[in-house]
Amino acid sequence: AVRLAERRLVAINRAWEQIVAERAA
């Protein structure tokens, strides 16, 4: 269960980085 949560955090981080990059662009 821990690894699944970590995967979710990584996916959220990547999506968030894309959103921030789009806003900064």
Number of C-alpha atoms within 10 A of each C-alpha: 6 7 8 9 10 11 12 12 12 12 12 12 12 12 12 12 12 12 12 11 10 9 8 7 6
